Amino acid sequence: MAEKKETATKKANKKDAKQKATLPPSGFKVAVREILRSKSACIALIIIILILLFTFGGSLFLNRAQVTEMNIADAYYGWGEAGHLLGTDDGGRDIMKLLMMGGRNSIMIGISVTLITEIVGLIVGLISGYYGGAIDSVIMRIVDFVQILPQLPIIIVLTTVIRNYNAVTLVFLIAMFGWTTTARYYRSFILSQRDRDYVLASKTSGSSNLQIMFREVLPNITSMIIIDVVLNIAGNIGIETSLSYLGYGLPTTTPSLGTLIGFADDPVNVISRPWLWLPATILLLVISLSINYVGRALQRAGDARQREN
């Protein structure tokens, strides 16, 4: 009897081991695997971490009032002159310190806008794609109307008329238009999920529509959400930088990558004072490319995860 029990236990253990072996890896493991497979994605991820340490970590040791304080006597120092590694601007402010704070502000705005647009777009896309029919038609017509509006001119006009304009205002102005693309993106995935067997089974079991949307459908598009979040951060950083470059982004008293790149408006600065605008331009280019490389790796991970499921 003891031998039979031992044999049965071994068989059960082998069966469990086989089942575990056949289970698909988690989404996180698939993402890590795809990033490690790509040298460019690994290098890009390291660069992103270093940039975050430089901007957010470096800003912790800076005093905003001192960084933005003007000292005409120190104006236009070049590379490494008078202890300024990246020189100074027309107001004698250290470019390195402005780059730290400006990079942090631009990245924070990009992340904040992305969070708002993702939440709003995800909810709208879920409702539109899941219910379909008349609800989908009404929501999509609203999305179409918002998308055809001239985004940049409207934001520029609003920044000039809104009182007490600040970074929070800019975040909501950009997010006011950005959620529509996200909503369409998620709607397309929800439309392909709503007629799946697991959704029909949940309806049969008596689950409410909200439970099915957020407990059943949402987990199945997690990889798509991660991909969209990563890629949208780069895009929203670019939007903020463009507005600040034109003079309609962050207030002039708040450092930004766009305001630093704005020094390139003057041909004299472009030729004779490249330290004013070149570091911010390089930082923006590097972080945008790095985020896109990581985003591509995550996209491959999402595709692999869907195939394994």
Disulfide bonds with the S-S distance in Angstrom:
none
